Amino acid sequence: MMMSNIGIVQSGNQYQLFLPTNICVLHLAFPPDHQYMRDAKALDYITKALAIRWGVYEQGKKQVD
């Protein structure tokens, strides 16, 4: 899965976050409560901050229909 140009690999309640060059920049464990939607929301903020810090953030363009 990708968020903010950061790759995410999930194993249960643990997540590894990778730059586009396959360098692991974070290993993260959330509580084992199966609240994956809450984990995803937290990962959205975390990946955006990491992407900005590592200079890989690409802001998406909003489409107007």
PDBQT receptor file of N, H, CA, C and O in Angstrom, charges set to zero:
ATOM      1  N   MET A   1       0.858  -1.164   0.000  1.00  0.00    +0.000 N 
ATOM      2  CA  MET A   1       0.000   0.000   0.000  1.00  0.00    +0.000 C 
ATOM      3  C   MET A   1       0.902   1.223   0.000  1.00  0.00    +0.000 C 
ATOM      4  O   MET A   1       2.001   1.193   0.552  1.00  0.00    +0.000 OA
ATOM      5  N   MET A   2       0.437   2.291  -0.616  1.00  0.00    +0.000 N 
ATOM      6  H   MET A   2      -0.456   2.316  -1.065  1.00  0.00    +0.000 HD
ATOM      7  CA  MET A   2       1.182   3.551  -0.661  1.00  0.00    +0.000 C 
ATOM      8  C   MET A   2       0.329   4.663  -0.058  1.00  0.00    +0.000 C 
ATOM      9  O   MET A   2      -0.872   4.759  -0.313  1.00  0.00    +0.000 OA
ATOM     10  N   MET A   3       0.978   5.497   0.746  1.00  0.00    +0.000 N 
ATOM     11  H   MET A   3       1.953   5.420   0.954  1.00  0.00    +0.000 HD
ATOM     12  CA  MET A   3       0.355   6.713   1.274  1.00  0.00    +0.000 C 
ATOM     13  C   MET A   3       1.406   7.808   1.208  1.00  0.00    +0.000 C 
ATOM     14  O   MET A   3       2.516   7.641   1.713  1.00  0.00    +0.000 OA
ATOM     15  N   SER A   4       1.061   8.921   0.590  1.00  0.00    +0.000 N 
ATOM     16  H   SER A   4       0.159   9.057   0.180  1.00  0.00    +0.000 HD
ATOM     17  CA  SER A   4       1.962  10.071   0.502  1.00  0.00    +0.000 C 
ATOM     18  C   SER A   4       3.327   9.689  -0.070  1.00  0.00    +0.000 C 
ATOM     19  O   SER A   4       4.353  10.218   0.358  1.00  0.00    +0.000 OA
ATOM     20  N   ASN A   5       3.336   8.781  -1.026  1.00  0.00    +0.000 N 
ATOM     21  H   ASN A   5       2.503   8.352  -1.374  1.00  0.00    +0.000 HD
ATOM     22  CA  ASN A   5       4.559   8.322  -1.682  1.00  0.00    +0.000 C 
ATOM     23  C   ASN A   5       5.479   7.534  -0.746  1.00  0.00    +0.000 C 
ATOM     24  O   ASN A   5       6.677   7.414  -1.005  1.00  0.00    +0.000 OA
ATOM     25  N   ILE A   6       4.922   7.004   0.332  1.00  0.00    +0.000 N 
ATOM     26  H   ILE A   6       3.949   7.102   0.543  1.00  0.00    +0.000 HD
ATOM     27  CA  ILE A   6       5.639   6.139   1.271  1.00  0.00    +0.000 C 
ATOM     28  C   ILE A   6       4.991   4.754   1.181  1.00  0.00    +0.000 C 
ATOM     29  O   ILE A   6       3.773   4.620   1.300  1.00  0.00    +0.000 OA
ATOM     30  N   GLY A   7       5.819   3.732   0.968  1.00  0.00    +0.000 N 
ATOM     31  H   GLY A   7       6.808   3.842   0.871  1.00  0.00    +0.000 HD
ATOM     32  CA  GLY A   7       5.310   2.366   0.903  1.00  0.00    +0.000 C 
ATOM     33  C   GLY A   7       5.069   1.810   2.289  1.00  0.00    +0.000 C 
ATOM     34  O   GLY A   7       5.851   2.062   3.206  1.00  0.00    +0.000 OA
ATOM     35  N   ILE A   8       3.988   1.050   2.453  1.00  0.00    +0.000 N 
ATOM     36  H   ILE A   8       3.353   0.845   1.708  1.00  0.00    +0.000 HD
ATOM     37  CA  ILE A   8       3.628   0.494   3.752  1.00  0.00    +0.000 C 
ATOM     38  C   ILE A   8       3.450  -1.009   3.614  1.00  0.00    +0.000 C 
ATOM     39  O   ILE A   8       2.721  -1.486   2.744  1.00  0.00    +0.000 OA
ATOM     40  N   VAL A   9       4.133  -1.752   4.493  1.00  0.00    +0.000 N 
ATOM     41  H   VAL A   9       4.725  -1.364   5.200  1.00  0.00    +0.000 HD
ATOM     42  CA  VAL A   9       3.983  -3.200   4.558  1.00  0.00    +0.000 C 
ATOM     43  C   VAL A   9       3.418  -3.526   5.936  1.00  0.00    +0.000 C 
ATOM     44  O   VAL A   9       3.995  -3.143   6.954  1.00  0.00    +0.000 OA
ATOM     45  N   GLN A  10       2.286  -4.235   5.969  1.00  0.00    +0.000 N 
ATOM     46  H   GLN A  10       1.817  -4.546   5.142  1.00  0.00    +0.000 HD
ATOM     47  CA  GLN A  10       1.611  -4.559   7.223  1.00  0.00    +0.000 C 
ATOM     48  C   GLN A  10       1.772  -6.028   7.555  1.00  0.00    +0.000 C 
ATOM     49  O   GLN A  10       1.688  -6.893   6.684  1.00  0.00    +0.000 OA
ATOM     50  N   SER A  11       2.006  -6.294   8.831  1.00  0.00    +0.000 N 
ATOM     51  H   SER A  11       2.075  -5.591   9.539  1.00  0.00    +0.000 HD
ATOM     52  CA  SER A  11       2.023  -7.655   9.346  1.00  0.00    +0.000 C 
ATOM     53  C   SER A  11       1.297  -7.625  10.689  1.00  0.00    +0.000 C 
ATOM     54  O   SER A  11       1.888  -7.305  11.720  1.00  0.00    +0.000 OA
ATOM     55  N   GLY A  12       0.010  -7.963  10.662  1.00  0.00    +0.000 N 
ATOM     56  H   GLY A  12      -0.470  -8.224   9.824  1.00  0.00    +0.000 HD
ATOM     57  CA  GLY A  12      -0.798  -7.878  11.887  1.00  0.00    +0.000 C 
ATOM     58  C   GLY A  12      -0.975  -6.431  12.292  1.00  0.00    +0.000 C 
ATOM     59  O   GLY A  12      -1.516  -5.629  11.531  1.00  0.00    +0.000 OA
ATOM     60  N   ASN A  13      -0.520  -6.093  13.490  1.00  0.00    +0.000 N 
ATOM     61  H   ASN A  13      -0.080  -6.744  14.108  1.00  0.00    +0.000 HD
ATOM     62  CA  ASN A  13      -0.627  -4.713  13.964  1.00  0.00    +0.000 C 
ATOM     63  C   ASN A  13       0.689  -3.950  13.805  1.00  0.00    +0.000 C 
ATOM     64  O   ASN A  13       0.835  -2.854  14.345  1.00  0.00    +0.000 OA
ATOM     65  N   GLN A  14       1.639  -4.513  13.076  1.00  0.00    +0.000 N 
ATOM     66  H   GLN A  14       1.520  -5.403  12.636  1.00  0.00    +0.000 HD
ATOM     67  CA  GLN A  14       2.935  -3.868  12.858  1.00  0.00    +0.000 C 
ATOM     68  C   GLN A  14       3.051  -3.396  11.421  1.00  0.00    +0.000 C 
ATOM     69  O   GLN A  14       2.572  -4.051  10.495  1.00  0.00    +0.000 OA
ATOM     70  N   TYR A  15       3.700  -2.240  11.247  1.00  0.00    +0.000 N 
ATOM     71  H   TYR A  15       4.089  -1.708  11.999  1.00  0.00    +0.000 HD
ATOM     72  CA  TYR A  15       3.834  -1.629   9.935  1.00  0.00    +0.000 C 
ATOM     73  C   TYR A  15       5.288  -1.223   9.710  1.00  0.00    +0.000 C 
ATOM     74  O   TYR A  15       5.954  -0.738  10.625  1.00  0.00    +0.000 OA
ATOM     75  N   GLN A  16       5.771  -1.423   8.490  1.00  0.00    +0.000 N 
ATOM     76  H   GLN A  16       5.229  -1.816   7.747  1.00  0.00    +0.000 HD
ATOM     77  CA  GLN A  16       7.077  -0.925   8.088  1.00  0.00    +0.000 C 
ATOM     78  C   GLN A  16       6.845   0.076   6.974  1.00  0.00    +0.000 C 
ATOM     79  O   GLN A  16       6.090  -0.191   6.039  1.00  0.00    +0.000 OA
ATOM     80  N   LEU A  17       7.491   1.228   7.069  1.00  0.00    +0.000 N 
ATOM     81  H   LEU A  17       8.105   1.446   7.828  1.00  0.00    +0.000 HD
ATOM     82  CA  LEU A  17       7.319   2.289   6.089  1.00  0.00    +0.000 C 
ATOM     83  C   LEU A  17       8.608   2.462   5.307  1.00  0.00    +0.000 C 
ATOM     84  O   LEU A  17       9.693   2.539   5.884  1.00  0.00    +0.000 OA
ATOM     85  N   PHE A  18       8.479   2.522   3.980  1.00  0.00    +0.000 N 
ATOM     86  H   PHE A  18       7.598   2.459   3.512  1.00  0.00    +0.000 HD
ATOM     87  CA  PHE A  18       9.622   2.562   3.084  1.00  0.00    +0.000 C 
ATOM     88  C   PHE A  18       9.565   3.778   2.166  1.00  0.00    +0.000 C 
ATOM     89  O   PHE A  18       8.492   4.200   1.736  1.00  0.00    +0.000 OA
ATOM     90  N   LEU A  19      10.738   4.330   1.876  1.00  0.00    +0.000 N 
ATOM     91  H   LEU A  19      11.610   3.987   2.226  1.00  0.00    +0.000 HD
ATOM     92  CA  LEU A  19      10.858   5.370   0.864  1.00  0.00    +0.000 C 
ATOM     93  C   LEU A  19      10.732   4.721  -0.516  1.00  0.00    +0.000 C 
ATOM     94  O   LEU A  19      10.809   3.497  -0.627  1.00  0.00    +0.000 OA
ATOM     95  N   PRO A  20      10.539   5.522  -1.566  1.00  0.00    +0.000 N 
ATOM     96  CA  PRO A  20      10.472   4.950  -2.913  1.00  0.00    +0.000 C 
ATOM     97  C   PRO A  20      11.746   4.190  -3.313  1.00  0.00    +0.000 C 
ATOM     98  O   PRO A  20      11.708   3.381  -4.240  1.00  0.00    +0.000 OA
ATOM     99  N   THR A  21      12.852   4.432  -2.640  1.00  0.00    +0.000 N 
ATOM    100  H   THR A  21      12.883   5.089  -1.887  1.00  0.00    +0.000 HD
ATOM    101  CA  THR A  21      14.116   3.735  -2.923  1.00  0.00    +0.000 C 
ATOM    102  C   THR A  21      14.257   2.464  -2.101  1.00  0.00    +0.000 C 
ATOM    103  O   THR A  21      15.346   1.895  -2.027  1.00  0.00    +0.000 OA
ATOM    104  N   ASN A  22      13.163   2.005  -1.476  1.00  0.00    +0.000 N 
ATOM    105  H   ASN A  22      12.278   2.467  -1.536  1.00  0.00    +0.000 HD
ATOM    106  CA  ASN A  22      13.113   0.795  -0.640  1.00  0.00    +0.000 C 
ATOM    107  C   ASN A  22      13.972   0.863   0.616  1.00  0.00    +0.000 C 
ATOM    108  O   ASN A  22      14.447  -0.167   1.095  1.00  0.00    +0.000 OA
ATOM    109  N   ILE A  23      14.173   2.044   1.147  1.00  0.00    +0.000 N 
ATOM    110  H   ILE A  23      13.786   2.881   0.758  1.00  0.00    +0.000 HD
ATOM    111  CA  ILE A  23      14.861   2.219   2.429  1.00  0.00    +0.000 C 
ATOM    112  C   ILE A  23      13.804   2.292   3.518  1.00  0.00    +0.000 C 
ATOM    113  O   ILE A  23      12.906   3.132   3.461  1.00  0.00    +0.000 OA
ATOM    114  N   CYS A  24      13.907   1.415   4.510  1.00  0.00    +0.000 N 
ATOM    115  H   CYS A  24      14.636   0.732   4.556  1.00  0.00    +0.000 HD
ATOM    116  CA  CYS A  24      12.952   1.415   5.622  1.00  0.00    +0.000 C 
ATOM    117  C   CYS A  24      13.266   2.591   6.544  1.00  0.00    +0.000 C 
ATOM    118  O   CYS A  24      14.380   2.705   7.053  1.00  0.00    +0.000 OA
ATOM    119  N   VAL A  25      12.281   3.465   6.756  1.00  0.00    +0.000 N 
ATOM    120  H   VAL A  25      11.375   3.372   6.342  1.00  0.00    +0.000 HD
ATOM    121  CA  VAL A  25      12.484   4.635   7.605  1.00  0.00    +0.000 C 
ATOM    122  C   VAL A  25      11.730   4.546   8.925  1.00  0.00    +0.000 C 
ATOM    123  O   VAL A  25      11.954   5.360   9.821  1.00  0.00    +0.000 OA
ATOM    124  N   LEU A  26      10.828   3.553   9.056  1.00  0.00    +0.000 N 
ATOM    125  H   LEU A  26      10.646   2.892   8.328  1.00  0.00    +0.000 HD
ATOM    126  CA  LEU A  26      10.071   3.447  10.298  1.00  0.00    +0.000 C 
ATOM    127  C   LEU A  26       9.485   2.042  10.453  1.00  0.00    +0.000 C 
ATOM    128  O   LEU A  26       8.970   1.456   9.501  1.00  0.00    +0.000 OA
ATOM    129  N   HIS A  27       9.577   1.531  11.652  1.00  0.00    +0.000 N 
ATOM    130  H   HIS A  27       9.995   2.007  12.425  1.00  0.00    +0.000 HD
ATOM    131  CA  HIS A  27       8.899   0.290  12.031  1.00  0.00    +0.000 C 
ATOM    132  C   HIS A  27       7.982   0.683  13.181  1.00  0.00    +0.000 C 
ATOM    133  O   HIS A  27       8.438   1.198  14.203  1.00  0.00    +0.000 OA
ATOM    134  N   LEU A  28       6.691   0.438  13.006  1.00  0.00    +0.000 N 
ATOM    135  H   LEU A  28       6.321   0.020  12.176  1.00  0.00    +0.000 HD
ATOM    136  CA  LEU A  28       5.690   0.951  13.928  1.00  0.00    +0.000 C 
ATOM    137  C   LEU A  28       4.750  -0.167  14.355  1.00  0.00    +0.000 C 
ATOM    138  O   LEU A  28       4.346  -0.989  13.533  1.00  0.00    +0.000 OA
ATOM    139  N   ALA A  29       4.401  -0.202  15.635  1.00  0.00    +0.000 N 
ATOM    140  H   ALA A  29       4.730   0.466  16.303  1.00  0.00    +0.000 HD
ATOM    141  CA  ALA A  29       3.437  -1.184  16.142  1.00  0.00    +0.000 C 
ATOM    142  C   ALA A  29       2.307  -0.439  16.845  1.00  0.00    +0.000 C 
ATOM    143  O   ALA A  29       2.540   0.374  17.738  1.00  0.00    +0.000 OA
ATOM    144  N   PHE A  30       1.086  -0.733  16.426  1.00  0.00    +0.000 N 
ATOM    145  H   PHE A  30       0.897  -1.394  15.700  1.00  0.00    +0.000 HD
ATOM    146  CA  PHE A  30      -0.104  -0.203  17.079  1.00  0.00    +0.000 C 
ATOM    147  C   PHE A  30      -0.636  -1.267  18.033  1.00  0.00    +0.000 C 
ATOM    148  O   PHE A  30      -0.227  -2.425  17.944  1.00  0.00    +0.000 OA
ATOM    149  N   PRO A  31      -1.538  -0.905  18.943  1.00  0.00    +0.000 N 
ATOM    150  CA  PRO A  31      -2.127  -1.905  19.839  1.00  0.00    +0.000 C 
ATOM    151  C   PRO A  31      -2.836  -2.998  19.036  1.00  0.00    +0.000 C 
ATOM    152  O   PRO A  31      -3.414  -2.714  17.987  1.00  0.00    +0.000 OA
ATOM    153  N   PRO A  32      -2.797  -4.234  19.513  1.00  0.00    +0.000 N 
ATOM    154  CA  PRO A  32      -3.431  -5.343  18.787  1.00  0.00    +0.000 C 
ATOM    155  C   PRO A  32      -4.944  -5.395  18.999  1.00  0.00    +0.000 C 
ATOM    156  O   PRO A  32      -5.484  -6.409  19.440  1.00  0.00    +0.000 OA
ATOM    157  N   ASP A  33      -5.624  -4.284  18.678  1.00  0.00    +0.000 N 
ATOM    158  H   ASP A  33      -5.185  -3.460  18.320  1.00  0.00    +0.000 HD
ATOM    159  CA  ASP A  33      -7.066  -4.190  18.926  1.00  0.00    +0.000 C 
ATOM    160  C   ASP A  33      -7.918  -4.306  17.658  1.00  0.00    +0.000 C 
ATOM    161  O   ASP A  33      -9.136  -4.132  17.712  1.00  0.00    +0.000 OA
ATOM    162  N   HIS A  34      -7.287  -4.596  16.529  1.00  0.00    +0.000 N 
ATOM    163  H   HIS A  34      -6.298  -4.737  16.486  1.00  0.00    +0.000 HD
ATOM    164  CA  HIS A  34      -7.965  -4.775  15.244  1.00  0.00    +0.000 C 
ATOM    165  C   HIS A  34      -8.723  -3.529  14.789  1.00  0.00    +0.000 C 
ATOM    166  O   HIS A  34      -9.725  -3.644  14.083  1.00  0.00    +0.000 OA
ATOM    167  N   GLN A  35      -8.266  -2.359  15.176  1.00  0.00    +0.000 N 
ATOM    168  H   GLN A  35      -7.451  -2.266  15.749  1.00  0.00    +0.000 HD
ATOM    169  CA  GLN A  35      -8.877  -1.100  14.760  1.00  0.00    +0.000 C 
ATOM    170  C   GLN A  35      -8.118  -0.556  13.545  1.00  0.00    +0.000 C 
ATOM    171  O   GLN A  35      -7.457   0.479  13.632  1.00  0.00    +0.000 OA
ATOM    172  N   TYR A  36      -8.218  -1.254  12.422  1.00  0.00    +0.000 N 
ATOM    173  H   TYR A  36      -8.754  -2.095  12.351  1.00  0.00    +0.000 HD
ATOM    174  CA  TYR A  36      -7.407  -0.941  11.253  1.00  0.00    +0.000 C 
ATOM    175  C   TYR A  36      -7.759   0.392  10.611  1.00  0.00    +0.000 C 
ATOM    176  O   TYR A  36      -6.886   1.032  10.025  1.00  0.00    +0.000 OA
ATOM    177  N   MET A  37      -9.002   0.828  10.703  1.00  0.00    +0.000 N 
ATOM    178  H   MET A  37      -9.711   0.308  11.180  1.00  0.00    +0.000 HD
ATOM    179  CA  MET A  37      -9.365   2.133  10.153  1.00  0.00    +0.000 C 
ATOM    180  C   MET A  37      -8.721   3.256  10.962  1.00  0.00    +0.000 C 
ATOM    181  O   MET A  37      -8.306   4.266  10.394  1.00  0.00    +0.000 OA
ATOM    182  N   ARG A  38      -8.635   3.091  12.261  1.00  0.00    +0.000 N 
ATOM    183  H   ARG A  38      -8.972   2.270  12.722  1.00  0.00    +0.000 HD
ATOM    184  CA  ARG A  38      -7.941   4.087  13.091  1.00  0.00    +0.000 C 
ATOM    185  C   ARG A  38      -6.444   4.063  12.805  1.00  0.00    +0.000 C 
ATOM    186  O   ARG A  38      -5.800   5.112  12.764  1.00  0.00    +0.000 OA
ATOM    187  N   ASP A  39      -5.891   2.870  12.608  1.00  0.00    +0.000 N 
ATOM    188  H   ASP A  39      -6.414   2.019  12.641  1.00  0.00    +0.000 HD
ATOM    189  CA  ASP A  39      -4.482   2.755  12.242  1.00  0.00    +0.000 C 
ATOM    190  C   ASP A  39      -4.218   3.477  10.924  1.00  0.00    +0.000 C 
ATOM    191  O   ASP A  39      -3.223   4.188  10.786  1.00  0.00    +0.000 OA
ATOM    192  N   ALA A  40      -5.119   3.291   9.953  1.00  0.00    +0.000 N 
ATOM    193  H   ALA A  40      -5.928   2.713  10.065  1.00  0.00    +0.000 HD
ATOM    194  CA  ALA A  40      -4.951   3.915   8.644  1.00  0.00    +0.000 C 
ATOM    195  C   ALA A  40      -4.987   5.435   8.746  1.00  0.00    +0.000 C 
ATOM    196  O   ALA A  40      -4.217   6.116   8.067  1.00  0.00    +0.000 OA
ATOM    197  N   LYS A  41      -5.862   5.972   9.577  1.00  0.00    +0.000 N 
ATOM    198  H   LYS A  41      -6.487   5.419  10.128  1.00  0.00    +0.000 HD
ATOM    199  CA  LYS A  41      -5.939   7.426   9.751  1.00  0.00    +0.000 C 
ATOM    200  C   LYS A  41      -4.656   7.953  10.383  1.00  0.00    +0.000 C 
ATOM    201  O   LYS A  41      -4.140   8.990   9.968  1.00  0.00    +0.000 OA
ATOM    202  N   ALA A  42      -4.140   7.243  11.385  1.00  0.00    +0.000 N 
ATOM    203  H   ALA A  42      -4.559   6.400  11.722  1.00  0.00    +0.000 HD
ATOM    204  CA  ALA A  42      -2.877   7.649  12.011  1.00  0.00    +0.000 C 
ATOM    205  C   ALA A  42      -1.731   7.547  11.009  1.00  0.00    +0.000 C 
ATOM    206  O   ALA A  42      -0.864   8.420  10.963  1.00  0.00    +0.000 OA
ATOM    207  N   LEU A  43      -1.726   6.488  10.211  1.00  0.00    +0.000 N 
ATOM    208  H   LEU A  43      -2.431   5.779  10.248  1.00  0.00    +0.000 HD
ATOM    209  CA  LEU A  43      -0.678   6.322   9.200  1.00  0.00    +0.000 C 
ATOM    210  C   LEU A  43      -0.736   7.425   8.150  1.00  0.00    +0.000 C 
ATOM    211  O   LEU A  43       0.299   7.806   7.603  1.00  0.00    +0.000 OA
ATOM    212  N   ASP A  44      -1.921   7.940   7.860  1.00  0.00    +0.000 N 
ATOM    213  H   ASP A  44      -2.762   7.631   8.304  1.00  0.00    +0.000 HD
ATOM    214  CA  ASP A  44      -2.052   9.039   6.907  1.00  0.00    +0.000 C 
ATOM    215  C   ASP A  44      -1.250  10.252   7.381  1.00  0.00    +0.000 C 
ATOM    216  O   ASP A  44      -0.508  10.848   6.600  1.00  0.00    +0.000 OA
ATOM    217  N   TYR A  45      -1.397  10.617   8.644  1.00  0.00    +0.000 N 
ATOM    218  H   TYR A  45      -2.000  10.133   9.279  1.00  0.00    +0.000 HD
ATOM    219  CA  TYR A  45      -0.656  11.745   9.197  1.00  0.00    +0.000 C 
ATOM    220  C   TYR A  45       0.850  11.452   9.272  1.00  0.00    +0.000 C 
ATOM    221  O   TYR A  45       1.673  12.304   8.939  1.00  0.00    +0.000 OA
ATOM    222  N   ILE A  46       1.189  10.261   9.706  1.00  0.00    +0.000 N 
ATOM    223  H   ILE A  46       0.520   9.569   9.977  1.00  0.00    +0.000 HD
ATOM    224  CA  ILE A  46       2.601   9.881   9.866  1.00  0.00    +0.000 C 
ATOM    225  C   ILE A  46       3.313   9.849   8.524  1.00  0.00    +0.000 C 
ATOM    226  O   ILE A  46       4.417  10.377   8.395  1.00  0.00    +0.000 OA
ATOM    227  N   THR A  47       2.685   9.229   7.513  1.00  0.00    +0.000 N 
ATOM    228  H   THR A  47       1.788   8.800   7.617  1.00  0.00    +0.000 HD
ATOM    229  CA  THR A  47       3.345   9.139   6.207  1.00  0.00    +0.000 C 
ATOM    230  C   THR A  47       3.492  10.507   5.556  1.00  0.00    +0.000 C 
ATOM    231  O   THR A  47       4.486  10.766   4.878  1.00  0.00    +0.000 OA
ATOM    232  N   LYS A  48       2.524  11.374   5.751  1.00  0.00    +0.000 N 
ATOM    233  H   LYS A  48       1.717  11.164   6.302  1.00  0.00    +0.000 HD
ATOM    234  CA  LYS A  48       2.634  12.720   5.179  1.00  0.00    +0.000 C 
ATOM    235  C   LYS A  48       3.802  13.469   5.797  1.00  0.00    +0.000 C 
ATOM    236  O   LYS A  48       4.573  14.112   5.085  1.00  0.00    +0.000 OA
ATOM    237  N   ALA A  49       3.941  13.393   7.113  1.00  0.00    +0.000 N 
ATOM    238  H   ALA A  49       3.315  12.870   7.692  1.00  0.00    +0.000 HD
ATOM    239  CA  ALA A  49       5.047  14.069   7.795  1.00  0.00    +0.000 C 
ATOM    240  C   ALA A  49       6.390  13.483   7.362  1.00  0.00    +0.000 C 
ATOM    241  O   ALA A  49       7.338  14.229   7.116  1.00  0.00    +0.000 OA
ATOM    242  N   LEU A  50       6.480  12.159   7.268  1.00  0.00    +0.000 N 
ATOM    243  H   LEU A  50       5.710  11.553   7.468  1.00  0.00    +0.000 HD
ATOM    244  CA  LEU A  50       7.731  11.525   6.832  1.00  0.00    +0.000 C 
ATOM    245  C   LEU A  50       8.063  11.883   5.388  1.00  0.00    +0.000 C 
ATOM    246  O   LEU A  50       9.220  12.148   5.065  1.00  0.00    +0.000 OA
ATOM    247  N   ALA A  51       7.059  11.891   4.524  1.00  0.00    +0.000 N 
ATOM    248  H   ALA A  51       6.119  11.675   4.787  1.00  0.00    +0.000 HD
ATOM    249  CA  ALA A  51       7.293  12.214   3.122  1.00  0.00    +0.000 C 
ATOM    250  C   ALA A  51       7.802  13.647   2.957  1.00  0.00    +0.000 C 
ATOM    251  O   ALA A  51       8.697  13.904   2.152  1.00  0.00    +0.000 OA
ATOM    252  N   ILE A  52       7.234  14.569   3.718  1.00  0.00    +0.000 N 
ATOM    253  H   ILE A  52       6.507  14.360   4.372  1.00  0.00    +0.000 HD
ATOM    254  CA  ILE A  52       7.707  15.956   3.673  1.00  0.00    +0.000 C 
ATOM    255  C   ILE A  52       9.140  16.026   4.186  1.00  0.00    +0.000 C 
ATOM    256  O   ILE A  52       9.979  16.692   3.580  1.00  0.00    +0.000 OA
ATOM    257  N   ARG A  53       9.428  15.355   5.282  1.00  0.00    +0.000 N 
ATOM    258  H   ARG A  53       8.747  14.813   5.774  1.00  0.00    +0.000 HD
ATOM    259  CA  ARG A  53      10.776  15.373   5.878  1.00  0.00    +0.000 C 
ATOM    260  C   ARG A  53      11.824  14.785   4.946  1.00  0.00    +0.000 C 
ATOM    261  O   ARG A  53      12.933  15.311   4.846  1.00  0.00    +0.000 OA
ATOM    262  N   TRP A  54      11.477  13.685   4.255  1.00  0.00    +0.000 N 
ATOM    263  H   TRP A  54      10.577  13.258   4.336  1.00  0.00    +0.000 HD
ATOM    264  CA  TRP A  54      12.428  13.018   3.370  1.00  0.00    +0.000 C 
ATOM    265  C   TRP A  54      12.393  13.578   1.948  1.00  0.00    +0.000 C 
ATOM    266  O   TRP A  54      13.154  13.131   1.090  1.00  0.00    +0.000 OA
ATOM    267  N   GLY A  55      11.528  14.541   1.694  1.00  0.00    +0.000 N 
ATOM    268  H   GLY A  55      10.910  14.904   2.391  1.00  0.00    +0.000 HD
ATOM    269  CA  GLY A  55      11.492  15.200   0.393  1.00  0.00    +0.000 C 
ATOM    270  C   GLY A  55      10.867  14.379  -0.719  1.00  0.00    +0.000 C 
ATOM    271  O   GLY A  55      11.213  14.561  -1.886  1.00  0.00    +0.000 OA
ATOM    272  N   VAL A  56       9.954  13.480  -0.381  1.00  0.00    +0.000 N 
ATOM    273  H   VAL A  56       9.673  13.332   0.567  1.00  0.00    +0.000 HD
ATOM    274  CA  VAL A  56       9.306  12.655  -1.401  1.00  0.00    +0.000 C 
ATOM    275  C   VAL A  56       7.808  12.935  -1.495  1.00  0.00    +0.000 C 
ATOM    276  O   VAL A  56       7.097  12.234  -2.215  1.00  0.00    +0.000 OA
ATOM    277  N   TYR A  57       7.325  13.933  -0.789  1.00  0.00    +0.000 N 
ATOM    278  H   TYR A  57       7.902  14.503  -0.204  1.00  0.00    +0.000 HD
ATOM    279  CA  TYR A  57       5.890  14.232  -0.783  1.00  0.00    +0.000 C 
ATOM    280  C   TYR A  57       5.488  14.879  -2.098  1.00  0.00    +0.000 C 
ATOM    281  O   TYR A  57       6.084  15.866  -2.528  1.00  0.00    +0.000 OA
ATOM    282  N   GLU A  58       4.472  14.311  -2.728  1.00  0.00    +0.000 N 
ATOM    283  H   GLU A  58       3.988  13.509  -2.378  1.00  0.00    +0.000 HD
ATOM    284  CA  GLU A  58       3.894  14.884  -3.935  1.00  0.00    +0.000 C 
ATOM    285  C   GLU A  58       2.434  15.147  -3.671  1.00  0.00    +0.000 C 
ATOM    286  O   GLU A  58       1.640  14.217  -3.529  1.00  0.00    +0.000 OA
ATOM    287  N   GLN A  59       2.083  16.402  -3.605  1.00  0.00    +0.000 N 
ATOM    288  H   GLN A  59       2.728  17.157  -3.720  1.00  0.00    +0.000 HD
ATOM    289  CA  GLN A  59       0.709  16.756  -3.297  1.00  0.00    +0.000 C 
ATOM    290  C   GLN A  59      -0.197  16.407  -4.467  1.00  0.00    +0.000 C 
ATOM    291  O   GLN A  59       0.051  16.806  -5.605  1.00  0.00    +0.000 OA
ATOM    292  N   GLY A  60      -1.232  15.667  -4.174  1.00  0.00    +0.000 N 
ATOM    293  H   GLY A  60      -1.434  15.343  -3.250  1.00  0.00    +0.000 HD
ATOM    294  CA  GLY A  60      -2.184  15.252  -5.214  1.00  0.00    +0.000 C 
ATOM    295  C   GLY A  60      -3.006  16.423  -5.706  1.00  0.00    +0.000 C 
ATOM    296  O   GLY A  60      -3.308  17.349  -4.954  1.00  0.00    +0.000 OA
ATOM    297  N   LYS A  61      -3.363  16.372  -6.975  1.00  0.00    +0.000 N 
ATOM    298  H   LYS A  61      -3.118  15.619  -7.586  1.00  0.00    +0.000 HD
ATOM    299  CA  LYS A  61      -4.198  17.413  -7.567  1.00  0.00    +0.000 C 
ATOM    300  C   LYS A  61      -5.660  17.000  -7.465  1.00  0.00    +0.000 C 
ATOM    301  O   LYS A  61      -6.004  15.848  -7.731  1.00  0.00    +0.000 OA
ATOM    302  N   LYS A  62      -6.494  17.914  -7.090  1.00  0.00    +0.000 N 
ATOM    303  H   LYS A  62      -6.214  18.849  -6.874  1.00  0.00    +0.000 HD
ATOM    304  CA  LYS A  62      -7.920  17.650  -7.012  1.00  0.00    +0.000 C 
ATOM    305  C   LYS A  62      -8.510  17.768  -8.403  1.00  0.00    +0.000 C 
ATOM    306  O   LYS A  62      -8.205  18.701  -9.146  1.00  0.00    +0.000 OA
ATOM    307  N   GLN A  63      -9.361  16.806  -8.748  1.00  0.00    +0.000 N 
ATOM    308  H   GLN A  63      -9.609  16.048  -8.145  1.00  0.00    +0.000 HD
ATOM    309  CA  GLN A  63     -10.004  16.831 -10.056  1.00  0.00    +0.000 C 
ATOM    310  C   GLN A  63     -11.381  17.468  -9.927  1.00  0.00    +0.000 C 
ATOM    311  O   GLN A  63     -12.130  17.205  -8.986  1.00  0.00    +0.000 OA
ATOM    312  N   VAL A  64     -11.682  18.298 -10.889  1.00  0.00    +0.000 N 
ATOM    313  H   VAL A  64     -11.074  18.511 -11.654  1.00  0.00    +0.000 HD
ATOM    314  CA  VAL A  64     -12.984  18.943 -10.927  1.00  0.00    +0.000 C 
ATOM    315  C   VAL A  64     -13.735  18.358 -12.122  1.00  0.00    +0.000 C 
ATOM    316  O   VAL A  64     -13.243  18.388 -13.250  1.00  0.00    +0.000 OA
ATOM    317  N   ASP A  65     -14.924  17.831 -11.865  1.00  0.00    +0.000 N 
ATOM    318  H   ASP A  65     -15.324  17.807 -10.949  1.00  0.00    +0.000 HD
ATOM    319  CA  ASP A  65     -15.721  17.236 -12.946  1.00  0.00    +0.000 C 
ATOM    320  C   ASP A  65     -16.687  18.244 -13.511  1.00  0.00    +0.000 C 
ATOM    321  O   ASP A  65     -17.443  17.928 -14.429  1.00  0.00    +0.000 OA
TER     322      ASP A  65
